[in-house]
Amino acid sequence: MKEIFEKYRWSIIGGLSGFILAILFLTVGFFKTLLILILTAAGVYVGFYLKRSGLAEHFFDDKS
C-alpha cells in the first residue's frame, strides 16, 4: 500500500482535491466555494508569513 501511495502520490492528492471541490460546488455553490478557497489560501499565506518572520514563536512560545 505504501509503495502505491509513493508512486501515485500526486495523482491521489489531485483526485481527492477534485472530489472535494466537486462536492463543495454541488452542496454550497460556486461563489461560496470560491470564498472558501480564497479564505483558505489567505490563511495558509498568513501561517507561512508568521512562521517565516518568527512572530508565531514570539507569541506562542511555551514559557512553562
PDB file of N, CA, C, O and CB in Angstrom:
ATOM      1  N   MET A   1       0.825  -1.195   0.000  1.00  0.00           N
ATOM      2  CA  MET A   1       0.000   0.000   0.000  1.00  0.00           C
ATOM      3  C   MET A   1       0.871   1.262   0.000  1.00  0.00           C
ATOM      4  O   MET A   1       0.584   2.234  -0.698  1.00  0.00           O
ATOM      5  CB  MET A   1      -0.940  -0.003   1.214  1.00  0.00           C
ATOM      6  N   LYS A   2       1.943   1.219   0.803  1.00  0.00           N
ATOM      7  CA  LYS A   2       2.830   2.377   0.890  1.00  0.00           C
ATOM      8  C   LYS A   2       3.520   2.653  -0.444  1.00  0.00           C
ATOM      9  O   LYS A   2       3.712   3.806  -0.831  1.00  0.00           O
ATOM     10  CB  LYS A   2       3.874   2.160   1.983  1.00  0.00           C
ATOM     11  N   GLU A   3       3.891   1.569  -1.146  1.00  0.00           N
ATOM     12  CA  GLU A   3       4.557   1.731  -2.439  1.00  0.00           C
ATOM     13  C   GLU A   3       3.616   2.366  -3.463  1.00  0.00           C
ATOM     14  O   GLU A   3       4.028   3.194  -4.276  1.00  0.00           O
ATOM     15  CB  GLU A   3       5.062   0.373  -2.954  1.00  0.00           C
ATOM     16  N   ILE A   4       2.348   1.965  -3.409  1.00  0.00           N
ATOM     17  CA  ILE A   4       1.361   2.520  -4.336  1.00  0.00           C
ATOM     18  C   ILE A   4       1.174   4.012  -4.069  1.00  0.00           C
ATOM     19  O   ILE A   4       1.126   4.810  -5.004  1.00  0.00           O
ATOM     20  CB  ILE A   4       0.008   1.773  -4.210  1.00  0.00           C
ATOM     21  N   PHE A   5       1.068   4.393  -2.775  1.00  0.00           N
ATOM     22  CA  PHE A   5       0.898   5.807  -2.456  1.00  0.00           C
ATOM     23  C   PHE A   5       2.115   6.614  -2.871  1.00  0.00           C
ATOM     24  O   PHE A   5       1.966   7.712  -3.406  1.00  0.00           O
ATOM     25  CB  PHE A   5       0.636   5.988  -0.967  1.00  0.00           C
ATOM     26  N   GLU A   6       3.317   6.096  -2.639  1.00  0.00           N
ATOM     27  CA  GLU A   6       4.522   6.817  -3.024  1.00  0.00           C
ATOM     28  C   GLU A   6       4.617   6.979  -4.542  1.00  0.00           C
ATOM     29  O   GLU A   6       5.076   8.012  -5.029  1.00  0.00           O
ATOM     30  CB  GLU A   6       5.757   6.095  -2.496  1.00  0.00           C
ATOM     31  N   LYS A   7       4.186   5.964  -5.284  1.00  0.00           N
ATOM     32  CA  LYS A   7       4.275   6.015  -6.736  1.00  0.00           C
ATOM     33  C   LYS A   7       3.245   6.976  -7.332  1.00  0.00           C
ATOM     34  O   LYS A   7       3.543   7.694  -8.286  1.00  0.00           O
ATOM     35  CB  LYS A   7       4.087   4.623  -7.320  1.00  0.00           C
ATOM     36  N   TYR A   8       2.031   6.988  -6.767  1.00  0.00           N
ATOM     37  CA  TYR A   8       0.934   7.784  -7.318  1.00  0.00           C
ATOM     38  C   TYR A   8       0.491   8.894  -6.376  1.00  0.00           C
ATOM     39  O   TYR A   8      -0.679   9.274  -6.381  1.00  0.00           O
ATOM     40  CB  TYR A   8      -0.243   6.891  -7.636  1.00  0.00           C
ATOM     41  N   ARG A   9       1.404   9.417  -5.570  1.00  0.00           N
ATOM     42  CA  ARG A   9       1.064  10.407  -4.545  1.00  0.00           C
ATOM     43  C   ARG A   9       0.324  11.611  -5.114  1.00  0.00           C
ATOM     44  O   ARG A   9      -0.750  11.963  -4.628  1.00  0.00           O
ATOM     45  CB  ARG A   9       2.318  10.872  -3.844  1.00  0.00           C
ATOM     46  N   TRP A  10       0.881  12.239  -6.129  1.00  0.00           N
ATOM     47  CA  TRP A  10       0.281  13.475  -6.650  1.00  0.00           C
ATOM     48  C   TRP A  10      -1.021  13.206  -7.383  1.00  0.00           C
ATOM     49  O   TRP A  10      -1.920  14.047  -7.376  1.00  0.00           O
ATOM     50  CB  TRP A  10       1.254  14.182  -7.582  1.00  0.00           C
ATOM     51  N   SER A  11      -1.134  12.050  -8.011  1.00  0.00           N
ATOM     52  CA  SER A  11      -2.398  11.693  -8.653  1.00  0.00           C
ATOM     53  C   SER A  11      -3.498  11.485  -7.619  1.00  0.00           C
ATOM     54  O   SER A  11      -4.634  11.915  -7.819  1.00  0.00           O
ATOM     55  CB  SER A  11      -2.229  10.427  -9.501  1.00  0.00           C
ATOM     56  N   ILE A  12      -3.159  10.828  -6.514  1.00  0.00           N
ATOM     57  CA  ILE A  12      -4.132  10.600  -5.443  1.00  0.00           C
ATOM     58  C   ILE A  12      -4.546  11.922  -4.809  1.00  0.00           C
ATOM     59  O   ILE A  12      -5.734  12.156  -4.588  1.00  0.00           O
ATOM     60  CB  ILE A  12      -3.552   9.656  -4.372  1.00  0.00           C
ATOM     61  N   ILE A  13      -3.585  12.783  -4.517  1.00  0.00           N
ATOM     62  CA  ILE A  13      -3.888  14.080  -3.923  1.00  0.00           C
ATOM     63  C   ILE A  13      -4.734  14.924  -4.871  1.00  0.00           C
ATOM     64  O   ILE A  13      -5.689  15.570  -4.440  1.00  0.00           O
ATOM     65  CB  ILE A  13      -2.594  14.821  -3.563  1.00  0.00           C
ATOM     66  N   GLY A  14      -4.394  14.923  -6.149  1.00  0.00           N
ATOM     67  CA  GLY A  14      -5.166  15.667  -7.138  1.00  0.00           C
ATOM     68  C   GLY A  14      -6.579  15.139  -7.277  1.00  0.00           C
ATOM     69  O   GLY A  14      -7.527  15.918  -7.382  1.00  0.00           O
ATOM     70  N   GLY A  15      -6.731  13.829  -7.278  1.00  0.00           N
ATOM     71  CA  GLY A  15      -8.055  13.231  -7.377  1.00  0.00           C
ATOM     72  C   GLY A  15      -8.921  13.552  -6.173  1.00  0.00           C
ATOM     73  O   GLY A  15     -10.099  13.878  -6.318  1.00  0.00           O
ATOM     74  N   LEU A  16      -8.340  13.460  -4.985  1.00  0.00           N
ATOM     75  CA  LEU A  16      -9.092  13.790  -3.767  1.00  0.00           C
ATOM     76  C   LEU A  16      -9.450  15.271  -3.718  1.00  0.00           C
ATOM     77  O   LEU A  16     -10.546  15.635  -3.290  1.00  0.00           O
ATOM     78  CB  LEU A  16      -8.284  13.409  -2.520  1.00  0.00           C
ATOM     79  N   SER A  17      -8.528  16.124  -4.157  1.00  0.00           N
ATOM     80  CA  SER A  17      -8.814  17.565  -4.186  1.00  0.00           C
ATOM     81  C   SER A  17      -9.956  17.869  -5.149  1.00  0.00           C
ATOM     82  O   SER A  17     -10.848  18.655  -4.829  1.00  0.00           O
ATOM     83  CB  SER A  17      -7.556  18.360  -4.589  1.00  0.00           C
ATOM     84  N   GLY A  18      -9.931  17.254  -6.318  1.00  0.00           N
ATOM     85  CA  GLY A  18     -11.012  17.440  -7.288  1.00  0.00           C
ATOM     86  C   GLY A  18     -12.340  16.933  -6.761  1.00  0.00           C
ATOM     87  O   GLY A  18     -13.375  17.559  -6.983  1.00  0.00           O
ATOM     88  N   PHE A  19     -12.322  15.805  -6.065  1.00  0.00           N
ATOM     89  CA  PHE A  19     -13.540  15.248  -5.490  1.00  0.00           C
ATOM     90  C   PHE A  19     -14.125  16.185  -4.437  1.00  0.00           C
ATOM     91  O   PHE A  19     -15.330  16.439  -4.430  1.00  0.00           O
ATOM     92  CB  PHE A  19     -13.260  13.874  -4.879  1.00  0.00           C
ATOM     93  N   ILE A  20     -13.281  16.694  -3.555  1.00  0.00           N
ATOM     94  CA  ILE A  20     -13.749  17.621  -2.515  1.00  0.00           C
ATOM     95  C   ILE A  20     -14.284  18.902  -3.149  1.00  0.00           C
ATOM     96  O   ILE A  20     -15.307  19.428  -2.710  1.00  0.00           O
ATOM     97  CB  ILE A  20     -12.605  17.952  -1.521  1.00  0.00           C
ATOM     98  N   LEU A  21     -13.608  19.402  -4.166  1.00  0.00           N
ATOM     99  CA  LEU A  21     -14.075  20.599  -4.868  1.00  0.00           C
ATOM    100  C   LEU A  21     -15.435  20.365  -5.528  1.00  0.00           C
ATOM    101  O   LEU A  21     -16.309  21.231  -5.484  1.00  0.00           O
ATOM    102  CB  LEU A  21     -13.049  21.028  -5.923  1.00  0.00           C
ATOM    103  N   ALA A  22     -15.607  19.202  -6.132  1.00  0.00           N
ATOM    104  CA  ALA A  22     -16.891  18.878  -6.757  1.00  0.00           C
ATOM    105  C   ALA A  22     -18.006  18.799  -5.723  1.00  0.00           C
ATOM    106  O   ALA A  22     -19.110  19.287  -5.963  1.00  0.00           O
ATOM    107  CB  ALA A  22     -16.793  17.557  -7.520  1.00  0.00           C
ATOM    108  N   ILE A  23     -17.729  18.193  -4.585  1.00  0.00           N
ATOM    109  CA  ILE A  23     -18.727  18.112  -3.508  1.00  0.00           C
ATOM    110  C   ILE A  23     -19.096  19.513  -3.035  1.00  0.00           C
ATOM    111  O   ILE A  23     -20.272  19.808  -2.822  1.00  0.00           O
ATOM    112  CB  ILE A  23     -18.194  17.266  -2.320  1.00  0.00           C
ATOM    113  N   LEU A  24     -18.097  20.378  -2.870  1.00  0.00           N
ATOM    114  CA  LEU A  24     -18.378  21.749  -2.442  1.00  0.00           C
ATOM    115  C   LEU A  24     -19.219  22.494  -3.474  1.00  0.00           C
ATOM    116  O   LEU A  24     -20.168  23.189  -3.111  1.00  0.00           O
ATOM    117  CB  LEU A  24     -17.072  22.504  -2.192  1.00  0.00           C
ATOM    118  N   PHE A  25     -18.881  22.355  -4.758  1.00  0.00           N
ATOM    119  CA  PHE A  25     -19.680  23.015  -5.805  1.00  0.00           C
ATOM    120  C   PHE A  25     -21.130  22.568  -5.765  1.00  0.00           C
ATOM    121  O   PHE A  25     -22.041  23.385  -5.897  1.00  0.00           O
ATOM    122  CB  PHE A  25     -19.092  22.728  -7.186  1.00  0.00           C
ATOM    123  N   LEU A  26     -21.342  21.275  -5.583  1.00  0.00           N
ATOM    124  CA  LEU A  26     -22.696  20.738  -5.613  1.00  0.00           C
ATOM    125  C   LEU A  26     -23.498  21.084  -4.354  1.00  0.00           C
ATOM    126  O   LEU A  26     -24.719  21.230  -4.422  1.00  0.00           O
ATOM    127  CB  LEU A  26     -22.643  19.240  -5.786  1.00  0.00           C
ATOM    128  N   THR A  27     -22.831  21.213  -3.221  1.00  0.00           N
ATOM    129  CA  THR A  27     -23.565  21.437  -1.975  1.00  0.00           C
ATOM    130  C   THR A  27     -23.729  22.913  -1.629  1.00  0.00           C
ATOM    131  O   THR A  27     -24.816  23.323  -1.223  1.00  0.00           O
ATOM    132  CB  THR A  27     -22.868  20.736  -0.844  1.00  0.00           C
ATOM    133  N   VAL A  28     -22.690  23.714  -1.775  1.00  0.00           N
ATOM    134  CA  VAL A  28     -22.793  25.114  -1.346  1.00  0.00           C
ATOM    135  C   VAL A  28     -22.818  26.105  -2.498  1.00  0.00           C
ATOM    136  O   VAL A  28     -23.177  27.264  -2.290  1.00  0.00           O
ATOM    137  CB  VAL A  28     -21.650  25.448  -0.440  1.00  0.00           C
ATOM    138  N   GLY A  29     -22.452  25.695  -3.694  1.00  0.00           N
ATOM    139  CA  GLY A  29     -22.490  26.594  -4.839  1.00  0.00           C
ATOM    140  C   GLY A  29     -21.122  27.145  -5.197  1.00  0.00           C
ATOM    141  O   GLY A  29     -20.153  27.007  -4.450  1.00  0.00           O
ATOM    142  N   PHE A  30     -21.074  27.774  -6.365  1.00  0.00           N
ATOM    143  CA  PHE A  30     -19.800  28.241  -6.922  1.00  0.00           C
ATOM    144  C   PHE A  30     -19.172  29.361  -6.102  1.00  0.00           C
ATOM    145  O   PHE A  30     -18.002  29.271  -5.730  1.00  0.00           O
ATOM    146  CB  PHE A  30     -20.002  28.712  -8.343  1.00  0.00           C
ATOM    147  N   PHE A  31     -19.933  30.417  -5.815  1.00  0.00           N
ATOM    148  CA  PHE A  31     -19.344  31.591  -5.164  1.00  0.00           C
ATOM    149  C   PHE A  31     -18.968  31.318  -3.713  1.00  0.00           C
ATOM    150  O   PHE A  31     -17.971  31.852  -3.227  1.00  0.00           O
ATOM    151  CB  PHE A  31     -20.308  32.760  -5.228  1.00  0.00           C
ATOM    152  N   LYS A  32     -19.741  30.505  -3.021  1.00  0.00           N
ATOM    153  CA  LYS A  32     -19.369  30.150  -1.650  1.00  0.00           C
ATOM    154  C   LYS A  32     -18.123  29.266  -1.643  1.00  0.00           C
ATOM    155  O   LYS A  32     -17.268  29.397  -0.767  1.00  0.00           O
ATOM    156  CB  LYS A  32     -20.536  29.432  -0.942  1.00  0.00           C
ATOM    157  N   THR A  33     -18.026  28.376  -2.614  1.00  0.00           N
ATOM    158  CA  THR A  33     -16.824  27.552  -2.739  1.00  0.00           C
ATOM    159  C   THR A  33     -15.618  28.420  -3.062  1.00  0.00           C
ATOM    160  O   THR A  33     -14.535  28.212  -2.515  1.00  0.00           O
ATOM    161  CB  THR A  33     -17.012  26.475  -3.822  1.00  0.00           C
ATOM    162  N   LEU A  34     -15.800  29.384  -3.940  1.00  0.00           N
ATOM    163  CA  LEU A  34     -14.718  30.305  -4.267  1.00  0.00           C
ATOM    164  C   LEU A  34     -14.271  31.086  -3.036  1.00  0.00           C
ATOM    165  O   LEU A  34     -13.072  31.279  -2.831  1.00  0.00           O
ATOM    166  CB  LEU A  34     -15.155  31.268  -5.372  1.00  0.00           C
ATOM    167  N   LEU A  35     -15.206  31.530  -2.225  1.00  0.00           N
ATOM    168  CA  LEU A  35     -14.871  32.234  -0.987  1.00  0.00           C
ATOM    169  C   LEU A  35     -14.104  31.325  -0.036  1.00  0.00           C
ATOM    170  O   LEU A  35     -13.131  31.761   0.578  1.00  0.00           O
ATOM    171  CB  LEU A  35     -16.141  32.756  -0.307  1.00  0.00           C
ATOM    172  N   ILE A  36     -14.524  30.076   0.096  1.00  0.00           N
ATOM    173  CA  ILE A  36     -13.813  29.121   0.951  1.00  0.00           C
ATOM    174  C   ILE A  36     -12.376  28.955   0.475  1.00  0.00           C
ATOM    175  O   ILE A  36     -11.456  28.944   1.292  1.00  0.00           O
ATOM    176  CB  ILE A  36     -14.534  27.757   0.964  1.00  0.00           C
ATOM    177  N   LEU A  37     -12.169  28.826  -0.833  1.00  0.00           N
ATOM    178  CA  LEU A  37     -10.818  28.650  -1.374  1.00  0.00           C
ATOM    179  C   LEU A  37      -9.954  29.880  -1.151  1.00  0.00           C
ATOM    180  O   LEU A  37      -8.776  29.756  -0.814  1.00  0.00           O
ATOM    181  CB  LEU A  37     -10.884  28.334  -2.859  1.00  0.00           C
ATOM    182  N   ILE A  38     -10.526  31.067  -1.336  1.00  0.00           N
ATOM    183  CA  ILE A  38      -9.768  32.307  -1.138  1.00  0.00           C
ATOM    184  C   ILE A  38      -9.375  32.472   0.327  1.00  0.00           C
ATOM    185  O   ILE A  38      -8.232  32.816   0.628  1.00  0.00           O
ATOM    186  CB  ILE A  38     -10.589  33.524  -1.607  1.00  0.00           C
ATOM    187  N   LEU A  39     -10.313  32.230   1.236  1.00  0.00           N
ATOM    188  CA  LEU A  39     -10.003  32.372   2.662  1.00  0.00           C
ATOM    189  C   LEU A  39      -9.009  31.308   3.138  1.00  0.00           C
ATOM    190  O   LEU A  39      -8.175  31.580   4.002  1.00  0.00           O
ATOM    191  CB  LEU A  39     -11.289  32.287   3.489  1.00  0.00           C
ATOM    192  N   THR A  40      -9.097  30.113   2.583  1.00  0.00           N
ATOM    193  CA  THR A  40      -8.123  29.072   2.923  1.00  0.00           C
ATOM    194  C   THR A  40      -6.731  29.464   2.449  1.00  0.00           C
ATOM    195  O   THR A  40      -5.757  29.313   3.187  1.00  0.00           O
ATOM    196  CB  THR A  40      -8.532  27.723   2.305  1.00  0.00           C
ATOM    197  N   ALA A  41      -6.631  29.965   1.228  1.00  0.00           N
ATOM    198  CA  ALA A  41      -5.338  30.408   0.705  1.00  0.00           C
ATOM    199  C   ALA A  41      -4.774  31.566   1.530  1.00  0.00           C
ATOM    200  O   ALA A  41      -3.570  31.624   1.781  1.00  0.00           O
ATOM    201  CB  ALA A  41      -5.473  30.828  -0.764  1.00  0.00           C
ATOM    202  N   ALA A  42      -5.648  32.491   1.953  1.00  0.00           N
ATOM    203  CA  ALA A  42      -5.191  33.602   2.799  1.00  0.00           C
ATOM    204  C   ALA A  42      -4.690  33.087   4.147  1.00  0.00           C
ATOM    205  O   ALA A  42      -3.692  33.584   4.667  1.00  0.00           O
ATOM    206  CB  ALA A  42      -6.329  34.624   3.012  1.00  0.00           C
ATOM    207  N   GLY A  43      -5.366  32.110   4.707  1.00  0.00           N
ATOM    208  CA  GLY A  43      -4.927  31.523   5.980  1.00  0.00           C
ATOM    209  C   GLY A  43      -3.590  30.823   5.859  1.00  0.00           C
ATOM    210  O   GLY A  43      -2.746  30.931   6.750  1.00  0.00           O
ATOM    211  N   VAL A  44      -3.390  30.107   4.764  1.00  0.00           N
ATOM    212  CA  VAL A  44      -2.106  29.441   4.525  1.00  0.00           C
ATOM    213  C   VAL A  44      -1.004  30.481   4.373  1.00  0.00           C
ATOM    214  O   VAL A  44       0.089  30.308   4.913  1.00  0.00           O
ATOM    215  CB  VAL A  44      -2.178  28.539   3.266  1.00  0.00           C
ATOM    216  N   TYR A  45      -1.279  31.557   3.643  1.00  0.00           N
ATOM    217  CA  TYR A  45      -0.290  32.614   3.447  1.00  0.00           C
ATOM    218  C   TYR A  45       0.089  33.262   4.784  1.00  0.00           C
ATOM    219  O   TYR A  45       1.270  33.472   5.060  1.00  0.00           O
ATOM    220  CB  TYR A  45      -0.832  33.678   2.474  1.00  0.00           C
ATOM    221  N   VAL A  46      -0.906  33.574   5.605  1.00  0.00           N
ATOM    222  CA  VAL A  46      -0.637  34.179   6.917  1.00  0.00           C
ATOM    223  C   VAL A  46       0.171  33.221   7.785  1.00  0.00           C
ATOM    224  O   VAL A  46       1.086  33.648   8.488  1.00  0.00           O
ATOM    225  CB  VAL A  46      -1.961  34.560   7.628  1.00  0.00           C
ATOM    226  N   GLY A  47      -0.154  31.941   7.744  1.00  0.00           N
ATOM    227  CA  GLY A  47       0.598  30.954   8.517  1.00  0.00           C
ATOM    228  C   GLY A  47       2.058  30.880   8.096  1.00  0.00           C
ATOM    229  O   GLY A  47       2.951  30.850   8.943  1.00  0.00           O
ATOM    230  N   PHE A  48       2.306  30.849   6.774  1.00  0.00           N
ATOM    231  CA  PHE A  48       3.688  30.836   6.285  1.00  0.00           C
ATOM    232  C   PHE A  48       4.418  32.119   6.661  1.00  0.00           C
ATOM    233  O   PHE A  48       5.596  32.082   7.016  1.00  0.00           O
ATOM    234  CB  PHE A  48       3.716  30.645   4.764  1.00  0.00           C
ATOM    235  N   TYR A  49       3.725  33.253   6.587  1.00  0.00           N
ATOM    236  CA  TYR A  49       4.352  34.533   6.932  1.00  0.00           C
ATOM    237  C   TYR A  49       4.742  34.560   8.402  1.00  0.00           C
ATOM    238  O   TYR A  49       5.848  34.976   8.746  1.00  0.00           O
ATOM    239  CB  TYR A  49       3.406  35.705   6.614  1.00  0.00           C
ATOM    240  N   LEU A  50       3.833  34.116   9.276  1.00  0.00           N
ATOM    241  CA  LEU A  50       4.129  34.105  10.711  1.00  0.00           C
ATOM    242  C   LEU A  50       5.285  33.169  11.029  1.00  0.00           C
ATOM    243  O   LEU A  50       6.127  33.485  11.870  1.00  0.00           O
ATOM    244  CB  LEU A  50       2.892  33.693  11.509  1.00  0.00           C
ATOM    245  N   LYS A  51       5.331  32.036  10.373  1.00  0.00           N
ATOM    246  CA  LYS A  51       6.424  31.091  10.602  1.00  0.00           C
ATOM    247  C   LYS A  51       7.739  31.660  10.106  1.00  0.00           C
ATOM    248  O   LYS A  51       8.758  31.547  10.788  1.00  0.00           O
ATOM    249  CB  LYS A  51       6.136  29.756   9.915  1.00  0.00           C
ATOM    250  N   ARG A  52       7.734  32.274   8.921  1.00  0.00           N
ATOM    251  CA  ARG A  52       8.962  32.810   8.332  1.00  0.00           C
ATOM    252  C   ARG A  52       9.489  34.006   9.110  1.00  0.00           C
ATOM    253  O   ARG A  52      10.700  34.157   9.269  1.00  0.00           O
ATOM    254  CB  ARG A  52       8.721  33.206   6.885  1.00  0.00           C
ATOM    255  N   SER A  53       8.595  34.854   9.595  1.00  0.00           N
ATOM    256  CA  SER A  53       9.035  36.065  10.284  1.00  0.00           C
ATOM    257  C   SER A  53       9.368  35.815  11.750  1.00  0.00           C
ATOM    258  O   SER A  53      10.000  36.656  12.389  1.00  0.00           O
ATOM    259  CB  SER A  53       7.972  37.130  10.183  1.00  0.00           C
ATOM    260  N   GLY A  54       8.955  34.676  12.289  1.00  0.00           N
ATOM    261  CA  GLY A  54       9.249  34.365  13.676  1.00  0.00           C
ATOM    262  C   GLY A  54       8.223  34.912  14.656  1.00  0.00           C
ATOM    263  O   GLY A  54       8.385  34.748  15.865  1.00  0.00           O
ATOM    264  N   LEU A  55       7.175  35.556  14.166  1.00  0.00           N
ATOM    265  CA  LEU A  55       6.148  36.098  15.057  1.00  0.00           C
ATOM    266  C   LEU A  55       5.376  35.007  15.779  1.00  0.00           C
ATOM    267  O   LEU A  55       4.959  35.199  16.921  1.00  0.00           O
ATOM    268  CB  LEU A  55       5.187  36.964  14.275  1.00  0.00           C
ATOM    269  N   ALA A  56       5.183  33.880  15.138  1.00  0.00           N
ATOM    270  CA  ALA A  56       4.439  32.787  15.754  1.00  0.00           C
ATOM    271  C   ALA A  56       5.171  32.273  16.993  1.00  0.00           C
ATOM    272  O   ALA A  56       4.548  32.007  18.021  1.00  0.00           O
ATOM    273  CB  ALA A  56       4.224  31.644  14.744  1.00  0.00           C
ATOM    274  N   GLU A  57       6.488  32.135  16.896  1.00  0.00           N
ATOM    275  CA  GLU A  57       7.254  31.653  18.043  1.00  0.00           C
ATOM    276  C   GLU A  57       7.252  32.676  19.170  1.00  0.00           C
ATOM    277  O   GLU A  57       7.293  32.306  20.344  1.00  0.00           O
ATOM    278  CB  GLU A  57       8.690  31.331  17.629  1.00  0.00           C
ATOM    279  N   HIS A  58       7.206  33.944  18.827  1.00  0.00           N
ATOM    280  CA  HIS A  58       7.201  35.002  19.834  1.00  0.00           C
ATOM    281  C   HIS A  58       5.925  34.968  20.658  1.00  0.00           C
ATOM    282  O   HIS A  58       5.985  35.079  21.883  1.00  0.00           O
ATOM    283  CB  HIS A  58       7.358  36.367  19.173  1.00  0.00           C
ATOM    284  N   PHE A  59       4.780  34.817  20.020  1.00  0.00           N
ATOM    285  CA  PHE A  59       3.510  34.852  20.723  1.00  0.00           C
ATOM    286  C   PHE A  59       3.107  33.520  21.330  1.00  0.00           C
ATOM    287  O   PHE A  59       2.412  33.491  22.346  1.00  0.00           O
ATOM    288  CB  PHE A  59       2.447  35.308  19.801  1.00  0.00           C
ATOM    289  N   PHE A  60       3.533  32.411  20.722  1.00  0.00           N
ATOM    290  CA  PHE A  60       3.105  31.104  21.187  1.00  0.00           C
ATOM    291  C   PHE A  60       4.234  30.317  21.818  1.00  0.00           C
ATOM    292  O   PHE A  60       4.198  29.086  21.828  1.00  0.00           O
ATOM    293  CB  PHE A  60       2.518  30.323  20.053  1.00  0.00           C
ATOM    294  N   ASP A  61       5.224  30.995  22.340  1.00  0.00           N
ATOM    295  CA  ASP A  61       6.339  30.336  22.993  1.00  0.00           C
ATOM    296  C   ASP A  61       5.886  29.753  24.312  1.00  0.00           C
ATOM    297  O   ASP A  61       5.239  30.438  25.104  1.00  0.00           O
ATOM    298  CB  ASP A  61       7.503  31.306  23.204  1.00  0.00           C
ATOM    299  N   ASP A  62       6.216  28.503  24.558  1.00  0.00           N
ATOM    300  CA  ASP A  62       5.826  27.833  25.800  1.00  0.00           C
ATOM    301  C   ASP A  62       6.782  28.259  26.920  1.00  0.00           C
ATOM    302  O   ASP A  62       7.964  27.917  26.891  1.00  0.00           O
ATOM    303  CB  ASP A  62       5.833  26.276  25.623  1.00  0.00           C
ATOM    304  N   LYS A  63       6.274  29.002  27.900  1.00  0.00           N
ATOM    305  CA  LYS A  63       7.122  29.543  28.963  1.00  0.00           C
ATOM    306  C   LYS A  63       6.912  28.811  30.288  1.00  0.00           C
ATOM    307  O   LYS A  63       7.177  29.374  31.350  1.00  0.00           O
ATOM    308  CB  LYS A  63       6.845  31.030  29.147  1.00  0.00           C
ATOM    309  N   SER A  64       6.442  27.567  30.239  1.00  0.00           N
ATOM    310  CA  SER A  64       6.207  26.834  31.486  1.00  0.00           C
ATOM    311  C   SER A  64       7.400  26.028  31.902  1.00  0.00           C
ATOM    312  O   SER A  64       7.361  25.354  32.932  1.00  0.00           O
ATOM    313  CB  SER A  64       5.020  25.931  31.349  1.00  0.00           C
TER     314      SER A  64
END
